[in-house]
Amino acid sequence: MPRVSAIIPTYNCAEYIVEAIESILAQTYQDLEIIVIDDGSTDNTRQLLAPYQDRIIYLYQENQGESVARNRGIRLARGEYVAFLDADDWWVPTKLERQVAILDAQPAAVLAYSYSFAVDRDGKPVEFRGSNRLGQGEAGLFSVFERLVFTNFIANVNTVTVRRSALWQTNLFDPAIRWGEDWDLWLQLALKGPFVFVPESLACYRMRKPSRRLQIEASDEFVRQSETILRKTFAALPEDQTDLLRLQPQAFGALYHRSAMYNFELANVDRGAHYVEQAVQADPDLVKDGSTFARHIADEGFRIAHEKGDLNEGVAFVRRVFDHLPPEAANLRVYRADALSGIYATAAFSQFEQGNRRATLQHVIRSIRYHPSGTRRGLLSIGAQALIGGKPWARLRRPHRTGNAT
């Protein structure tokens, strides 16, 4: 019996499928089987995979969707561990070796995951939400449900290796969910036991249209499906874990808040305001701490500025949010100046680290102008150094994210 079953669902992905197969064959860990479920491809996928017929299990089915294909692969799997790979992505050579070793060393863990990295349709690195590295975690073994219910921090199914015995305690991938079916499964597994994180980028995630991902996650349909996942999750809590119901208001609030931010980023201000309203109704605590809200908006604004290489884009985002807050969040409007001061302060620190004295000084002045009473000593220090010249203060503690926005 192979110890690992690698499952690849594919549909009209002839352009990339060979690269995916080769990345598995190049693994430093080779006690495995490769199961390819062709979900009704009409291109030349079958012909391209013919040379691999002695090294893979290939099954063709009528088109039924990715979840059905993955579930069929799981039912065929013989390995102790199951690992997933989408047909247009690939693994780095040590992916299975690292994750099998850590699962062997942590018998309580039901699932191992890692960072992944994003590329475009041609395989060139791309940034998504401010980074080329996708996923979040801390090295080690953790019970993750109370974090995972707020957001799918695993980010990429390609990074996961899971115990097959744990999968059989779940309902597998839900074919009725188009977006978020992996999050739904991870939540089921998180109730079965802890996850272990390997802090390495072990898999690729190909974004053929990076901007399309933001549009999907800002859509009403994406929110509706995420609501379904959360309702299913809380309704299925075991009797000995019903205390987790306390997280339900915050989880829905976090969902609506994320959607609001994505819509404000896309300048869909009416929909953004609508989801802020939804977020506050679900979790009124979201509007209790205006300073925290302002810092979050400033961070999001700078992240947008960094991605687009234009600080004005980030500032426009901050203004859109505060200009279109619904009545339910009216108390947050007074923190507009704090958020604008915050984004300029972050830009000042970023430019200071790059040795750009003129831009540093400009951003320091703008930050102070918006919120003079909240000016930090570090901000004044880099402003003074930018004015008179001097060596950058390399160990300066930054208030927010940094990047290359100007």
C-alpha positions as CSV (number, residue, x, y, z in Angstrom):
1,M,0.0,0.0,0.0
2,P,1.3,3.5,-0.8
3,R,1.5,5.8,2.2
4,V,0.4,8.9,0.3
5,S,-2.4,9.2,-2.3
6,A,-2.0,12.3,-4.4
7,I,-5.3,13.4,-6.0
8,I,-5.6,15.6,-9.0
9,P,-9.0,16.7,-10.3
10,T,-8.8,18.2,-13.8
11,Y,-11.1,19.7,-16.4
12,N,-9.8,21.0,-19.7
13,C,-6.4,21.8,-18.2
14,A,-4.1,20.3,-20.8
15,E,-1.9,23.3,-20.8
16,Y,-0.7,22.6,-17.3
17,I,-1.5,19.0,-16.3
18,V,1.8,17.6,-17.3
19,E,3.7,20.1,-15.1
20,A,1.5,19.1,-12.2
21,I,2.2,15.3,-12.8
22,E,5.9,16.0,-13.1
23,S,6.0,17.9,-9.9
24,I,4.7,14.8,-8.1
25,L,7.1,12.5,-9.8
26,A,9.9,14.8,-8.8
27,Q,9.0,14.5,-5.1
28,T,11.8,13.5,-2.8
29,Y,9.2,11.2,-1.0
30,Q,8.1,8.5,-3.4
31,D,5.9,6.1,-1.4
32,L,2.8,7.3,-3.2
33,E,0.1,6.8,-5.8
34,I,-1.2,9.4,-8.2
35,I,-4.9,9.5,-8.9
36,V,-6.2,11.7,-11.7
37,I,-9.9,12.3,-12.0
38,D,-10.7,13.8,-15.4
39,D,-14.0,15.6,-14.9
40,G,-15.2,15.5,-18.4
41,S,-12.3,17.2,-20.3
42,T,-12.9,17.9,-24.0
43,D,-9.3,18.9,-24.7
44,N,-6.3,16.5,-25.2
45,T,-5.8,15.8,-21.5
46,R,-6.2,12.0,-22.0
47,Q,-3.6,11.9,-24.8
48,L,-1.1,14.0,-22.8
49,L,-1.4,11.6,-19.9
50,A,-1.1,8.4,-21.9
51,P,2.7,8.3,-21.5
52,Y,2.1,8.2,-17.7
53,Q,-0.3,5.3,-17.7
54,D,2.0,3.0,-15.8
55,R,2.6,5.6,-13.1
56,I,-0.9,7.1,-12.5
57,I,-4.4,6.0,-12.0
58,Y,-6.5,7.8,-14.6
59,L,-10.3,7.9,-14.5
60,Y,-12.7,9.8,-16.7
61,Q,-16.2,10.9,-15.6
62,E,-18.9,13.1,-17.0
63,N,-18.5,16.7,-15.8
64,Q,-19.8,17.0,-12.3
65,G,-17.6,19.6,-10.7
66,E,-14.3,19.7,-8.8
67,S,-15.7,18.5,-5.5
68,V,-17.3,15.4,-7.0
69,A,-14.0,14.6,-8.7
70,R,-11.9,15.1,-5.5
71,N,-14.4,12.9,-3.5
72,R,-14.1,10.1,-6.1
73,G,-10.3,10.3,-5.7
74,I,-10.6,10.1,-1.9
75,R,-12.8,7.0,-2.2
76,L,-10.2,5.4,-4.4
77,A,-7.3,6.4,-2.3
78,R,-5.3,3.7,-0.5
79,G,-2.8,5.8,1.3
80,E,-2.6,6.6,5.0
81,Y,-2.3,10.2,3.9
82,V,-4.2,12.1,1.2
83,A,-2.7,15.2,-0.6
84,F,-4.5,17.4,-3.1
85,L,-3.1,19.1,-6.2
86,D,-5.1,21.2,-8.7
87,A,-4.2,20.4,-12.3
88,D,-2.8,23.9,-13.1
89,D,-0.6,24.0,-10.0
90,W,2.5,22.2,-8.7
91,W,4.4,21.1,-5.6
92,V,8.0,21.9,-4.7
93,P,10.1,18.7,-4.5
94,T,10.1,18.5,-0.7
95,K,6.4,19.0,-0.1
96,L,5.5,15.5,0.8
97,E,8.7,14.7,2.5
98,R,8.3,17.6,4.9
99,Q,4.6,17.0,5.6
100,V,4.7,13.2,6.0
101,A,7.6,13.5,8.4
102,I,5.8,16.0,10.6
103,L,2.5,14.0,10.5
104,D,4.5,10.9,11.5
105,A,6.0,12.9,14.4
106,Q,2.7,14.3,15.5
107,P,0.2,11.4,15.6
108,A,-2.5,13.7,17.1
109,A,-2.5,16.0,14.0
110,V,-5.3,15.3,11.5
111,L,-3.9,17.7,8.8
112,A,-0.6,19.4,7.8
113,Y,-0.5,22.6,5.7
114,S,2.1,25.1,4.7
115,Y,2.6,28.4,2.9
116,S,2.1,28.5,-0.9
117,F,3.2,31.1,-3.5
118,A,1.2,32.7,-6.2
119,V,2.0,32.8,-9.9
120,D,0.2,34.1,-13.0
121,R,-0.9,32.0,-16.0
122,D,2.6,32.0,-17.3
123,G,4.2,31.0,-14.0
124,K,5.6,34.4,-13.1
125,P,5.3,35.4,-9.4
126,V,2.4,37.7,-8.6
127,E,1.3,39.5,-5.4
128,F,-2.2,39.1,-4.0
129,R,-3.3,41.3,-1.1
130,G,0.2,42.6,-0.6
131,S,2.2,39.3,-0.7
132,N,3.3,36.5,-3.0
133,R,3.1,34.2,0.0
134,L,-0.3,32.8,0.8
135,G,-1.5,31.3,4.1
136,Q,-1.0,32.0,7.8
137,G,0.2,30.0,10.7
138,E,2.8,29.3,13.4
139,A,5.1,26.4,13.3
140,G,3.8,23.6,15.5
141,L,0.6,21.7,16.5
142,F,-2.5,23.8,17.2
143,S,-6.2,23.4,17.6
144,V,-7.3,25.9,14.9
145,F,-11.1,25.9,14.8
146,E,-11.4,29.2,16.8
147,R,-9.2,30.9,14.2
148,L,-10.3,29.0,11.1
149,V,-14.0,29.9,11.6
150,F,-13.1,33.6,11.0
151,T,-11.2,33.1,7.8
152,N,-9.7,30.3,5.6
153,F,-6.1,31.0,6.5
154,I,-5.0,27.8,4.8
155,A,-5.7,29.7,1.5
156,N,-4.7,26.9,-0.9
157,V,-5.8,23.2,-1.0
158,N,-2.5,22.3,-2.7
159,T,-0.6,22.8,0.6
160,V,-2.7,20.2,2.5
161,T,-1.8,16.6,3.4
162,V,-4.5,15.0,5.6
163,R,-5.0,11.6,7.3
164,R,-7.4,9.5,5.3
165,S,-8.9,8.2,8.5
166,A,-9.9,11.8,9.5
167,L,-11.4,12.4,6.1
168,W,-13.7,9.5,6.6
169,Q,-15.1,11.2,9.7
170,T,-16.4,14.1,7.5
171,N,-18.8,14.6,4.7
172,L,-15.9,15.3,2.3
173,F,-16.1,18.2,-0.2
174,D,-19.7,19.5,-0.6
175,P,-20.6,19.6,-4.3
176,A,-23.3,22.2,-3.6
177,I,-20.6,24.8,-2.6
178,R,-18.9,26.4,-5.5
179,W,-16.6,28.7,-3.6
180,G,-15.2,27.7,-0.2
181,E,-15.7,24.0,-0.4
182,D,-12.2,23.5,1.0
183,W,-12.9,25.9,3.9
184,D,-16.0,23.8,4.6
185,L,-14.0,20.6,4.8
186,W,-11.1,22.1,6.9
187,L,-13.7,23.3,9.4
188,Q,-15.1,19.8,9.7
189,L,-11.6,18.4,10.2
190,A,-10.7,21.1,12.7
191,L,-13.4,19.7,15.0
192,K,-11.7,16.3,14.8
193,G,-8.2,17.3,16.0
194,P,-5.3,19.8,15.7
195,F,-3.5,20.9,12.6
196,V,0.2,21.2,12.2
197,F,1.8,24.0,10.2
198,V,5.0,23.7,8.2
199,P,6.3,27.3,7.7
200,E,7.6,26.8,4.2
201,S,6.3,27.6,0.7
202,L,5.7,24.1,-0.5
203,A,3.1,24.6,-3.3
204,C,2.2,26.9,-6.1
205,Y,-1.2,28.5,-6.6
206,R,-1.8,29.7,-10.2
207,M,-3.9,32.9,-10.5
208,R,-4.7,33.1,-14.2
209,K,-6.7,36.3,-13.5
210,P,-5.6,37.7,-10.2
211,S,-8.1,40.5,-10.2
212,R,-10.9,38.0,-10.7
213,R,-10.3,36.5,-7.3
214,L,-11.1,39.9,-5.6
215,Q,-14.3,40.3,-7.7
216,I,-15.4,36.8,-6.7
217,E,-14.8,37.4,-3.0
218,A,-16.6,40.7,-3.1
219,S,-19.7,39.2,-4.8
220,D,-23.0,38.6,-3.1
221,E,-22.9,34.9,-4.2
222,F,-19.6,34.3,-2.5
223,V,-21.0,35.8,0.8
224,R,-24.2,33.6,0.5
225,Q,-22.1,30.5,0.1
226,S,-19.8,31.5,3.0
227,E,-23.0,32.0,5.1
228,T,-24.0,28.5,4.2
229,I,-20.7,27.1,5.4
230,L,-20.9,28.9,8.7
231,R,-24.5,27.8,9.3
232,K,-23.5,24.2,8.5
233,T,-20.5,24.4,10.8
234,F,-22.3,25.8,13.9
235,A,-25.3,23.5,13.3
236,A,-23.0,20.4,13.3
237,L,-21.1,21.2,16.5
238,P,-20.7,18.0,18.6
239,E,-22.5,18.1,22.0
240,D,-19.2,18.4,23.8
241,Q,-18.2,21.5,21.8
242,T,-21.4,23.6,21.8
243,D,-19.5,26.3,23.8
244,L,-18.1,27.2,20.4
245,L,-21.5,28.7,19.5
246,R,-20.2,31.9,21.3
247,L,-18.1,32.5,18.1
248,Q,-21.1,32.6,15.8
249,P,-21.8,36.4,15.9
250,Q,-18.1,37.3,15.5
251,A,-17.7,34.8,12.6
252,F,-20.6,36.3,10.6
253,G,-19.4,39.8,11.5
254,A,-15.9,39.0,10.2
255,L,-17.4,37.6,7.0
256,Y,-19.4,40.7,6.3
257,H,-16.6,43.0,7.3
258,R,-14.2,41.3,4.8
259,S,-16.8,41.6,2.0
260,A,-17.3,45.3,2.8
261,M,-13.5,45.9,2.5
262,Y,-13.3,44.0,-0.8
263,N,-16.2,46.1,-2.2
264,F,-14.7,49.4,-1.0
265,E,-11.4,48.3,-2.7
266,L,-13.4,47.8,-5.9
267,A,-15.2,51.2,-5.4
268,N,-18.5,49.4,-5.0
269,V,-19.4,51.8,-2.2
270,D,-23.1,50.9,-1.9
271,R,-22.4,47.3,-1.5
272,G,-19.5,48.1,0.8
273,A,-21.8,50.2,3.1
274,H,-24.4,47.4,3.0
275,Y,-21.9,44.8,4.3
276,V,-20.7,47.2,7.0
277,E,-24.3,47.4,8.1
278,Q,-24.6,43.6,8.0
279,A,-21.3,43.2,10.0
280,V,-22.5,45.6,12.7
281,Q,-25.9,43.8,13.0
282,A,-24.2,40.4,13.3
283,D,-21.5,41.6,15.8
284,P,-22.1,45.1,17.4
285,D,-18.7,44.9,19.1
286,L,-17.1,45.7,15.7
287,V,-17.9,49.4,16.1
288,K,-17.0,49.7,19.8
289,D,-13.3,50.4,19.3
290,G,-12.9,53.1,16.7
291,S,-9.1,53.3,17.0
292,T,-8.7,49.6,16.1
293,F,-11.1,50.1,13.1
294,A,-9.0,53.1,12.0
295,R,-5.8,51.1,12.2
296,H,-7.3,48.3,10.2
297,I,-8.5,50.6,7.5
298,A,-5.1,52.4,7.3
299,D,-3.4,49.0,7.0
300,E,-5.8,47.9,4.2
301,G,-5.2,51.2,2.5
302,F,-1.5,50.9,2.6
303,R,-1.7,47.3,1.4
304,I,-3.7,48.5,-1.6
305,A,-1.2,51.3,-2.2
306,H,1.7,48.8,-2.1
307,E,0.1,46.5,-4.6
308,K,-0.7,49.2,-7.0
309,G,2.4,51.3,-6.5
310,D,0.4,54.4,-5.8
311,L,-0.3,55.8,-2.4
312,N,-3.2,57.8,-3.7
313,E,-5.0,54.5,-4.4
314,G,-4.7,53.6,-0.7
315,V,-5.8,57.0,0.5
316,A,-8.8,56.9,-1.8
317,F,-9.8,53.6,-0.3
318,V,-9.6,55.1,3.2
319,R,-11.7,58.0,2.2
320,R,-14.3,55.8,0.5
321,V,-14.8,53.7,3.6
322,F,-15.3,56.7,5.9
323,D,-17.4,58.6,3.4
324,H,-19.9,55.7,3.0
325,L,-20.2,54.3,6.5
326,P,-23.9,53.4,7.2
327,P,-25.8,54.9,10.2
328,E,-25.1,51.8,12.2
329,A,-21.4,52.7,12.1
330,A,-21.8,56.5,12.4
331,N,-19.7,56.6,15.6
332,L,-16.6,55.5,13.5
333,R,-16.7,58.6,11.3
334,V,-14.7,60.7,13.8
335,Y,-11.8,58.3,13.3
336,R,-11.3,59.3,9.7
337,A,-8.4,61.5,10.5
338,D,-6.7,58.8,12.6
339,A,-6.9,56.4,9.6
340,L,-5.5,59.0,7.1
341,S,-2.8,59.9,9.5
342,G,-2.0,56.2,9.9
343,I,-1.6,55.5,6.2
344,Y,0.7,58.4,5.7
345,A,2.7,57.4,8.8
346,T,3.2,53.9,7.3
347,A,4.2,55.4,4.0
348,A,6.7,57.6,5.8
349,F,8.4,54.7,7.5
350,S,8.4,52.7,4.2
351,Q,10.1,55.6,2.3
352,F,12.6,56.2,5.2
353,E,13.7,52.6,5.0
354,Q,14.3,53.0,1.3
355,G,16.4,56.2,1.9
356,N,13.9,58.5,0.2
357,R,14.2,61.6,2.3
358,R,11.9,63.9,0.4
359,A,9.0,61.5,0.3
360,T,9.6,60.6,4.0
361,L,9.3,64.2,5.0
362,Q,6.2,64.8,2.9
363,H,4.4,61.8,4.4
364,V,5.4,62.8,7.9
365,I,4.0,66.2,7.5
366,R,0.7,64.8,6.1
367,S,0.4,62.4,8.9
368,I,0.9,65.1,11.6
369,R,-1.5,67.4,9.8
370,Y,-4.3,64.9,10.0
371,H,-3.7,63.9,13.6
372,P,-1.2,66.1,15.5
373,S,-2.1,64.9,18.9
374,G,-1.5,61.3,18.0
375,T,2.0,61.8,16.5
376,R,4.5,59.2,17.7
377,R,8.0,60.0,18.7
378,G,9.4,57.6,16.1
379,L,7.6,59.5,13.3
380,L,9.0,62.8,14.5
381,S,12.4,61.3,14.6
382,I,12.4,60.1,11.0
383,G,11.0,63.4,10.0
384,A,13.8,65.2,11.6
385,Q,16.4,62.9,10.1
386,A,14.8,63.3,6.6
387,L,15.0,67.1,7.1
388,I,18.6,67.4,8.2
389,G,20.0,64.1,6.7
390,G,21.4,61.1,8.6
391,K,21.6,57.4,8.6
392,P,18.3,55.4,8.6
393,W,17.3,54.1,12.0
394,A,17.3,50.5,11.0
395,R,15.8,49.1,14.2
396,L,12.9,51.6,14.2
397,R,9.6,50.0,15.3
398,R,7.0,50.6,12.5
399,P,3.4,51.3,13.4
400,H,1.9,49.5,10.4
401,R,2.8,47.4,7.4
402,T,5.5,48.5,5.1
403,G,6.0,48.2,1.3
404,N,7.1,50.1,-1.7
405,A,4.2,52.5,-2.3
406,T,5.2,56.1,-2.9
